[in-house]
Amino acid sequence: MLVTSSVVQELSQRAKVEEAVALYALVLGLKNMTVLIGTKTEERMVGDLMGVEMVGEWSRGPGKQEWEDFMQRFREMLGEDA
């Protein structure tokens, strides 16, 4: 399961977001992807989107190099070319 992978777990810890949000951010980082999530409440949806924005801010700031490393590992895990 992707959400329990080491890359998702580590990103979650480094960016200080939930694991599902970390996975969401990684998938969006693949570009040309749309994520359909099963969030049932508006509150949860807003929280998820805020979490993705937190990852974005972290990845453009102090976590820039780590983010690139996480994305490379995620692509490799999916069998994509890095």
Secondary structure, DSSP 8 states (H G I E B T S, - for coil): -GGGSHHHHHHHHHHT--HHHHHHHHHHHTSS--------SHHHHHHHHHHHHHHHHHHHTTTHHHHHHHHHHHHHHHT---
